[in-house]
Amino acid sequence: MRRFLLATLMLLLPATIRAQDLNDELEKMTKEAMRKVGPSVVQIVTQGGIDMVVTSAKGAVFRKALGPTTGVVVSTDGFIISSAFNFINNPTAILVAVPGHKEPYVARKIATDRSRLLTLLKIDANNLPVPGYVPKKEIVEGQWSIALGRTLDAKREQPPAVSVGVISALNRIWSKAIQTDAKISPINYGGPIVDIVGRVQGILVPASPKGDDETAGFEWYDSGIGFAIPMEDVQSVLPRLKEGKDLKKGLLGIRMKTGDIYGAVPEIGEVLKDTAAARAGLKPGDVVLEIDGKPVARMAEIQHLLGPKYEGDKIALKYKRDDKTFDVNNLELVGQLTVLAHPFLGILPMRDDPKLGVDVRYVFAKSPAEKAGLKAGDRIVKFGLAKTDQDFTGQVPGRQQFTTWLNGQGPGTEIKLDVKRKDGKTETLTATLDAMPGSTVGQDYAVPDKLPEEASHKKARAPLETNNKNIKPAKVDPPADKAETGLVKRNTPDGEHKFYLWVPENYDPDIAHGLVVWLHPPGKNKEADFDSFADLWLDFCEENRLIILGPVSDSETWLAGESDMVVAAIHDTLKRYTIDRQRVVAHGLGVGGQMALYLGFNDRDLIRGVATTGAVVTALKDNLLGQRLAFYLAAGDLDPLVKGIAESRTQLQSKRFSVLYREVKNRGREYLDAEQLRELARWIDTLDKQ
Amino acid sequence: MRNRRVLVIALATLLAGMATAHAQQSFTATANEVNKKMVKLFGAGGFKGLASYGTGIMVSAKGHILTCNNHILSTSDLRVHVYDGRFYRAKVIFREPELDVAVAKIDDDVDLLPHFDFEKEAARPLAEPGDWVLAMSNCFQIATRDEPMTVQRGVILAYAELRGRRGIFDAAFHGDVYFLDAIACNPGAAGGVLANRKGDLLGILGRELKNTLTDTWINYAIPIQAAVDIQREEKAEKVSMASFVREAIAGTYKQSEKRKKEDRGGYHGIVLVPNVIGATPPYIEEVVPSSPAAQAGLRPDDLIVYVDGEIIPSIKMFRELMRQIGPGAEVRMEVQRANRLHSVKMKLTEQPKVQASK
């Protein structure tokens, strides 16, 4: 008590002088901390490597890792830790300049931690100063946090660059990072944040809770939101990195039943093949109760507990099935999920058919369907695995029911079909499913040159036939008989955003139309711009039954946040017109293409295809069996992005998405020519292939 | 015991309140003092994303204003709002593009305006990284007339060379600047004050620029101790910010001539690999026998990493740099050869005469 009083008085009595002293003292301590850690803060320069391009949330194209970056000495004999961001382009040379050392060193990349986005380097140097660090439990919110970097200057005798802030939060990015409000930019990535007495709190990385690639969070540079991996965690992972082994995030291998990670109970919706969860015998419907003895009520809590784990780490899990609980111990997490391709039978179904079954519109050449003897005009009436024990129910249209069932069967599965031929005879056929064409690396999807014009039974709004009185199809209000055609101007329901529609004059509400969502290039947001774009598509809209939707962005570029407005415009159109949910395509050129990719990955329940010109995939996501997504990527060979676009194809295919890639000679970043447009229209026409 | 604790807490709260008040005063007094010596400028702009407003620093009692030599001065109708709300018209009397500053003078016959004694301020030593600073300007045109400038607090992030551009234009100023950790370089901020906590003038806030090395926006101020090499009447001279301000106030300043760009650098004899992509690393393909490069011991497959301490990320950058170094100059190079860095010195010669081709 007395001590407290004394301390209080000492701190506060000479208040007039104190305030100034306090600032002086802080300034002095900041500089002292800089001097203490400065000699351990190194400059990293990279040369060569592939030209990489990323798109920030603001859509700007940015070449990565061109300038120097920062690293921190972690052992006297030359191990340097830095941010993986700095080596993302696989540089041909890495040079490390150490303060006080005349010549820079050539560095070797030892290993990368893909979970915490750190890279360990080694230089041939000795007696390097290793800074002390703060134990994690001593880091608290509000503590001073001084960010150091060494990139602005080749003069290595200078103190490091400094930015002063406080610790804003702990346990960020699924419990992996601490957050600081010091100004963080590429200057500091790989550098330390230190406390007021010069102990390292953590290593700065660009990170975002929403993405997990090396560039996630870059868009937050200088925003007062920065992230660092606690030095204690870096220390504990160092021995593993020194062995030269890349570390991956540990995965359980489940998908939740709903996407709501904060609200719903953690009920499993899907158990992925060859994963920890599959080995533990988890099944859809199970509810996770505890991880490592800690109760979990929501998916977010599971992510917080699993976030810090690596591949090979073991966990204990308690789950509930029906009314029993089960325990699994020593469950080893996996580092990679086996990604599955969608299965492919090789037919196009007839659309807008209220009757039970699926009419075959077209059979793809050399497909399993063709090999099994299936022909256009046949009607699939029953299906199954060992025998044809599955009936069409009429709860949803036959086309949809069959696709959903197929999605659950992997490529290579043998299926049986009861097929009613044109002559009335029924036969049982056997087919072995392929992977969706275009979903294997190096093998693009080739759209058939000619498709049958007849695609619809023109009964989109008719009630579905059923074979069971108890089955009642979900009731939806069908679109009206009459709807505006030509150029239609509308507003999103909140009245905030305007968008355009081009509806062909031959629009028929009984035919489901494909929807092309055109994300205009920046600035091309006037009515005349949309009108001239629609002109290009005029013939295809009529022939292929397409409607074009043109959301309007008022910003200089597309912002990720504008996806809400685009989605609202799509929903509004779905209500007013008869739209085929299997053929909704996001389409764009350049930055518009980046937005199309963003929509495709982030609004999976709506978008089935993404068609871009001059756009690069930057935040790749997994292929989901329940939600199909196909890609049409076009590039001009003169476009500086062409390499990145070709690389995007490979990335997408390695995730088993179906891709069609077109590189056009002697073209830059321009819109498609007539031939490509025809191909794209056919590509859209085959999005509902089975 | 219990009562005493309550008393102590009350006392502590009271004292803490006082301390806070004093802590605030230490910045308040400085900000108020500095604000009186600053002006809001209104001139050309308002198109292509260029602001039509800016900030200036009063450097004489008679209304001489030091500011950034930017587009807003391109007008015959430059207007000045001083701290107490009075407003005047002013004319630019001198510019120095190499320092990226200009001096304007209020048209009216004024006197006794609060101002910085620039000579005295510039005689102080440079501030250093980690120093606490205040950046003051009329960024975003938040203030007019007697409304005070926006005050931002930060630290000096680094003292280093400015390499920047807006769009494709080179930054006008090329020397060392203070980089700031406050986001201070916003529209209208150029020409504002960078001061320390005591209100000493440290620098003049810069333009909105991007760092060409990292492609990120930067925040900087030109130190008032800055001095640059200029060309005047075909002679190389050095001019400091202080001498510019002194001579501008005296009305005797002579503006520098446009520096002639070296259009042809010295000969080195290095043949690089074909420049195929945007950032092809500068690998040596061939060394011309008995050329300066050969004498320096450079070999094919060497990777050029630094030239005179500058990082050379690409062939393009190597060529740009070498164009500016004339014959007779000695350059130091670091090249990577089989995972080791080698340092060599190379003396450039006159370009060899091109043999008449057939």
Boltz contact constraints between the chains, C-beta under 6 A:
constraints:
  - contact:
      token1: [A, 5]
      token2: [B, 8]
      max_distance: 6.0
  - contact:
      token1: [A, 8]
      token2: [B, 12]
      max_distance: 6.0
  - contact:
      token1: [A, 12]
      token2: [B, 15]
      max_distance: 6.0
  - contact:
      token1: [A, 12]
      token2: [B, 19]
      max_distance: 6.0
  - contact:
      token1: [A, 15]
      token2: [B, 18]
      max_distance: 6.0
  - contact:
      token1: [A, 15]
      token2: [B, 19]
      max_distance: 6.0
  - contact:
      token1: [A, 15]
      token2: [B, 22]
      max_distance: 6.0
  - contact:
      token1: [A, 16]
      token2: [B, 22]
      max_distance: 6.0
  - contact:
      token1: [A, 19]
      token2: [B, 22]
      max_distance: 6.0
  - contact:
      token1: [A, 19]
      token2: [B, 23]
      max_distance: 6.0
  - contact:
      token1: [A, 19]
      token2: [B, 26]
      max_distance: 6.0
  - contact:
      token1: [A, 20]
      token2: [B, 26]
      max_distance: 6.0
  - contact:
      token1: [A, 27]
      token2: [B, 132]
      max_distance: 6.0
  - contact:
      token1: [A, 30]
      token2: [B, 130]
      max_distance: 6.0
  - contact:
      token1: [A, 31]
      token2: [B, 130]
      max_distance: 6.0
  - contact:
      token1: [A, 34]
      token2: [B, 130]
      max_distance: 6.0
  - contact:
      token1: [A, 45]
      token2: [B, 311]
      max_distance: 6.0
  - contact:
      token1: [A, 47]
      token2: [B, 281]
      max_distance: 6.0
  - contact:
      token1: [A, 47]
      token2: [B, 313]
      max_distance: 6.0
  - contact:
      token1: [A, 48]
      token2: [B, 281]
      max_distance: 6.0
  - contact:
      token1: [A, 51]
      token2: [B, 277]
      max_distance: 6.0
  - contact:
      token1: [A, 51]
      token2: [B, 278]
      max_distance: 6.0
  - contact:
      token1: [A, 62]
      token2: [B, 215]
      max_distance: 6.0
  - contact:
      token1: [A, 67]
      token2: [B, 213]
      max_distance: 6.0
  - contact:
      token1: [A, 67]
      token2: [B, 214]
      max_distance: 6.0
  - contact:
      token1: [A, 92]
      token2: [B, 281]
      max_distance: 6.0
  - contact:
      token1: [A, 93]
      token2: [B, 303]
      max_distance: 6.0
  - contact:
      token1: [A, 93]
      token2: [B, 336]
      max_distance: 6.0
  - contact:
      token1: [A, 95]
      token2: [B, 305]
      max_distance: 6.0
  - contact:
      token1: [A, 103]
      token2: [B, 341]
      max_distance: 6.0
  - contact:
      token1: [A, 104]
      token2: [B, 341]
      max_distance: 6.0
  - contact:
      token1: [A, 106]
      token2: [B, 336]
      max_distance: 6.0
  - contact:
      token1: [A, 106]
      token2: [B, 339]
      max_distance: 6.0
  - contact:
      token1: [A, 106]
      token2: [B, 341]
      max_distance: 6.0
  - contact:
      token1: [A, 152]
      token2: [B, 158]
      max_distance: 6.0
  - contact:
      token1: [A, 152]
      token2: [B, 160]
      max_distance: 6.0
  - contact:
      token1: [A, 153]
      token2: [B, 160]
      max_distance: 6.0
  - contact:
      token1: [A, 154]
      token2: [B, 309]
      max_distance: 6.0
  - contact:
      token1: [A, 159]
      token2: [B, 129]
      max_distance: 6.0
  - contact:
      token1: [A, 161]
      token2: [B, 157]
      max_distance: 6.0
  - contact:
      token1: [A, 161]
      token2: [B, 158]
      max_distance: 6.0
  - contact:
      token1: [A, 162]
      token2: [B, 129]
      max_distance: 6.0
  - contact:
      token1: [A, 162]
      token2: [B, 130]
      max_distance: 6.0
  - contact:
      token1: [A, 162]
      token2: [B, 157]
      max_distance: 6.0
  - contact:
      token1: [A, 163]
      token2: [B, 157]
      max_distance: 6.0
  - contact:
      token1: [A, 163]
      token2: [B, 181]
      max_distance: 6.0
  - contact:
      token1: [A, 164]
      token2: [B, 155]
      max_distance: 6.0
  - contact:
      token1: [A, 183]
      token2: [B, 181]
      max_distance: 6.0
  - contact:
      token1: [A, 185]
      token2: [B, 216]
      max_distance: 6.0
  - contact:
      token1: [A, 186]
      token2: [B, 214]
      max_distance: 6.0
  - contact:
      token1: [A, 186]
      token2: [B, 216]
      max_distance: 6.0
  - contact:
      token1: [A, 221]
      token2: [B, 216]
      max_distance: 6.0
